[in-house]
Amino acid sequence: MPPSSPPSRLRRNARGNWRAERNDLSLGQGLPPTETAMTDATQTSTATPERRDAVVAAFMALLAERDYEAVTLADIAVRSGVSLGDIRALFDSRFAIVEAFVAGIDKAVLDGIDTDLADQDTKEKLFDVLMRRLDLLAPHKPAIRNLSRAAMRDPGLALALNGVARRSQRWMLAAAGVEVPGAGGMIRAQGLAIAFAKVVRAWLDDEDPALARTMRVLDEELAKAGRAAKTLKSVEQLAAPLKSLVCAPFGCRRRSSSWGPDAEEREAPPRGWRGDDFRDPKVTPV
């Protein structure tokens, strides 16, 4: 009978020696590959949130001090204490750090929704949500100013930031109870992103601690959103004329639905309703 393969070194040692050697191996020296991988994965999973936060905080601190173009990944690594290799594992690019910052603001806004506003109209809820967003952005005002200036110099960056803002504003609309799927939701989110960008520009120049000017601009922009909502109730209504134009040559039968010519009459707002009046529950901002 062929001799069996010699047992591993760890098996050959006494119980006490096993423990001592295992303690030495806890740093990864000589640990079996599977156990090393498990240890590294555990350490990474527990440390990742802290390192991500450290990188984002370092990036925003540097952005507050200098232009966006001058904030390098090497500088972020030095300021955060996180190696370049770890930053690469956490973020695909420098812009991904911007996205992470915005996502963090989104979460903070959504986590702090005032339940007392549940019975308020859409305009009031949006006003509260967006003012809370500005409150959370306040400590980063210099960084936001430099990022805004960079976007004015770089159309590509401006386009990328617009995409981030549009996704963010869909969550702000959801916080206000407005969730429209598909193209209709995208149009409304884009409209709110543009409106909020105007508010941010006013906020950056507003030195009043009470933010009177900022709140006035926000109120005006939400009023414009209400007026836009009067003409843009849904994507289906916008597409109705196009559908009629396409169907006319083929004699399409009109079905009893919101596509018909009487749809506007059936869905007409109450008498005396104004486009900037958010009291109508059917009204949603752009």
C-alpha positions in Angstrom: 0.0 0.0 0.0 1.6 3.3 -1.0 2.4 5.6 1.8 -0.1 8.4 2.4 1.0 11.9 1.7 2.5 13.6 4.7 0.1 15.6 6.7 0.4 19.4 6.6 2.6 21.2 9.0 -0.4 22.6 10.9 -1.8 19.1 11.3 1.5 17.7 12.6 1.9 20.3 15.4 0.4 19.9 18.8 -2.7 21.8 19.7 -0.8 24.5 21.5 1.6 25.0 18.6 -1.4 25.2 16.2 -2.8 28.1 18.1 0.5 30.0 18.3 1.1 29.5 14.6 -2.4 30.4 13.7 -2.0 33.7 15.6 1.2 34.4 13.7 -0.6 33.6 10.4 -3.4 36.0 11.2 -1.5 38.7 9.4 -1.6 36.6 6.2 1.8 35.0 6.4 1.6 31.4 5.3 -2.2 31.2 5.6 -3.8 28.8 3.2 -4.9 30.7 0.0 -8.7 30.2 0.7 -8.4 31.5 4.2 -6.3 34.5 3.1 -8.9 35.4 0.5 -11.7 35.1 3.0 -9.8 37.3 5.5 -9.1 40.0 2.9 -12.7 40.0 1.6 -14.0 40.4 5.2 -11.6 43.3 5.9 -12.4 45.0 2.6 -16.2 44.7 3.1 -16.0 46.2 6.6 -13.5 49.0 5.6 -15.0 50.0 2.3 -17.7 52.4 3.6 -15.3 54.3 5.7 -12.7 54.5 2.9 -15.3 55.7 0.4 -16.4 58.4 2.8 -12.8 59.4 3.4 -12.2 59.8 -0.3 -15.4 61.8 -0.9 -14.6 64.1 2.0 -11.0 64.6 0.8 -12.2 65.4 -2.7 -14.7 67.9 -1.6 -12.2 69.6 0.8 -9.7 69.9 -2.1 -12.4 71.1 -4.5 -13.2 73.9 -2.0 -9.6 75.0 -2.2 -8.9 74.9 -5.9 -10.4 74.5 -9.4 -11.9 71.1 -10.3 -9.3 70.5 -13.0 -6.5 71.0 -10.3 -7.9 68.3 -8.0 -5.8 65.2 -8.9 -6.3 61.6 -7.8 -2.8 61.7 -6.2 -3.8 64.7 -4.1 -7.0 62.9 -3.0 -5.0 59.8 -2.0 -2.7 62.0 0.2 -5.5 64.0 1.8 -7.7 60.9 2.4 -5.0 58.5 3.5 -6.3 56.0 1.1 -3.9 54.5 -1.5 -4.4 55.1 -5.2 -4.9 51.4 -5.6 -7.8 51.4 -3.1 -9.3 54.5 -4.7 -9.2 52.8 -8.1 -11.0 49.8 -6.5 -13.7 52.1 -5.0 -14.2 54.6 -7.9 -13.9 54.3 -11.7 -12.9 57.9 -12.1 -12.7 61.3 -10.5 -16.2 62.1 -11.7 -17.4 58.9 -10.0 -16.5 60.6 -6.7 -18.8 63.5 -7.7 -21.6 61.0 -8.3 -20.9 59.4 -4.9 -21.2 62.8 -3.2 -24.5 63.5 -4.9 -25.8 60.1 -4.0 -24.9 60.7 -0.4 -26.8 64.0 -0.4 -29.8 62.3 -2.0 -29.8 59.7 0.8 -29.5 62.3 3.5 -32.4 64.2 2.1 -34.6 61.1 1.7 -33.7 59.9 5.2 -34.8 63.2 6.7 -38.2 63.6 5.0 -40.6 65.4 7.3 -43.6 63.2 7.8 -45.7 66.1 8.9 -45.7 67.3 5.3 -47.5 64.2 4.1 -50.8 66.0 3.8 -49.3 69.1 2.1 -49.6 69.8 -1.6 -46.9 69.0 -4.1 -45.4 72.5 -4.2 -45.0 72.7 -0.4 -43.4 69.2 -0.2 -41.0 70.0 -3.0 -40.1 73.3 -1.4 -39.3 71.6 1.8 -37.3 68.8 0.1 -35.2 71.2 -1.9 -34.5 73.6 0.9 -33.3 70.6 3.0 -31.0 69.7 0.1 -29.5 73.2 0.2 -29.1 72.9 4.0 -27.0 69.7 3.4 -25.0 71.4 0.7 -24.2 74.4 2.8 -21.0 73.1 4.3 -19.7 72.4 0.8 -20.7 75.7 -0.7 -17.1 76.7 -1.9 -16.7 73.3 -3.5 -20.1 73.6 -5.2 -19.1 77.0 -6.5 -15.8 75.7 -8.0 -17.6 72.8 -9.6 -20.2 75.1 -11.1 -17.5 77.3 -12.6 -15.8 74.2 -14.0 -19.0 73.2 -15.7 -19.3 76.6 -17.3 -15.8 76.1 -18.8 -16.3 72.5 -19.9 -19.4 71.5 -21.8 -18.6 67.8 -21.4 -18.6 68.2 -17.7 -21.8 70.2 -17.8 -23.5 67.5 -19.7 -22.3 64.8 -17.3 -23.4 66.8 -14.3 -26.8 67.3 -15.9 -27.3 63.5 -16.1 -26.4 63.2 -12.4 -28.8 66.1 -11.5 -31.6 64.5 -13.5 -31.3 61.2 -11.7 -31.1 63.0 -8.4 -34.2 65.1 -9.0 -36.2 61.9 -9.8 -35.5 61.0 -6.2 -36.5 64.4 -5.0 -39.8 64.1 -6.9 -40.4 60.7 -5.3 -39.8 62.3 -1.9 -42.6 64.8 -2.8 -44.9 62.0 -3.9 -44.4 62.4 -7.6 -43.4 59.3 -9.5 -44.0 59.1 -13.2 -42.5 56.2 -15.1 -40.8 56.3 -18.5 -40.3 59.4 -20.6 -42.8 61.4 -18.6 -40.7 61.0 -15.4 -37.5 61.9 -17.3 -39.0 65.1 -18.6 -40.2 66.1 -15.2 -36.9 65.3 -13.6 -35.0 67.2 -16.3 -37.3 70.2 -15.8 -36.8 70.1 -12.0 -33.0 69.8 -12.5 -33.0 72.9 -14.7 -35.1 74.8 -12.1 -32.9 73.7 -9.2 -29.8 74.8 -11.1 -31.2 78.3 -11.2 -31.9 78.1 -7.5 -28.3 76.9 -6.8 -26.9 79.9 -8.8 -29.0 82.3 -6.6 -27.9 80.3 -3.4 -24.2 80.6 -4.2 -24.5 84.4 -4.2 -26.9 84.6 -1.3 -25.0 85.8 1.8 -28.2 86.2 3.8 -28.3 83.6 6.6 -32.1 83.5 6.2 -31.7 82.8 2.5 -34.5 85.1 1.6 -33.4 85.5 -2.0 -32.9 81.8 -2.5 -36.3 81.0 -1.2 -37.9 83.6 -3.4 -36.2 82.1 -6.5 -37.2 78.6 -5.4 -40.8 79.6 -5.0 -40.8 81.3 -8.4 -39.2 78.2 -10.1 -41.8 75.9 -8.5 -44.6 78.3 -9.7 -43.2 78.0 -13.3 -43.2 74.2 -12.9 -46.9 74.4 -12.0 -47.6 76.5 -15.1 -45.7 73.9 -17.2 -47.7 71.2 -15.6 -50.9 72.7 -17.0 -49.6 72.1 -20.5 -47.7 68.9 -19.8 -49.9 66.7 -17.7 -48.6 63.5 -19.3 -46.6 62.3 -22.2 -49.7 60.5 -23.5 -51.4 63.9 -24.0 -48.4 65.3 -25.7 -48.3 62.4 -28.1 -52.1 62.5 -28.8 -51.8 64.9 -31.8 -49.0 62.8 -33.3 -51.1 59.7 -33.0 -54.0 61.4 -34.7 -51.8 62.5 -37.5 -50.4 59.0 -38.0 -53.8 57.3 -37.8 -55.7 59.7 -40.1 -54.5 58.2 -43.5 -55.3 54.7 -42.3 -58.7 55.5 -40.8 -57.8 54.2 -37.4 -60.9 53.7 -35.2 -61.0 56.0 -32.2 -61.1 54.1 -29.0 -62.7 55.4 -25.8 -59.6 56.6 -24.1 -57.5 59.6 -23.3 -56.3 59.6 -26.9 -59.7 60.9 -28.2 -60.5 64.5 -29.1 -62.7 64.7 -26.0 -59.9 63.6 -23.7 -59.0 67.2 -22.9 -62.6 68.0 -22.0 -62.9 64.9 -19.8 -59.7 65.7 -18.0 -60.1 69.5 -17.8 -59.0 71.0 -14.5 -61.6 72.4 -12.1 -63.0 75.9 -12.9 -60.8 78.6 -11.7 -57.7 76.4 -11.4 -54.4 78.1 -12.3 -51.3 76.5 -13.7 -49.2 77.5 -10.7 -51.7 76.1 -8.2 -50.5 72.8 -6.8 -53.6 72.2 -4.8 -55.0 70.0 -7.6 -53.7 66.5 -6.8 -53.4 65.8 -10.5 -50.7 68.5 -10.9 -47.2 67.4 -11.0 -44.1 69.6 -11.5 -42.0 69.3 -14.6 
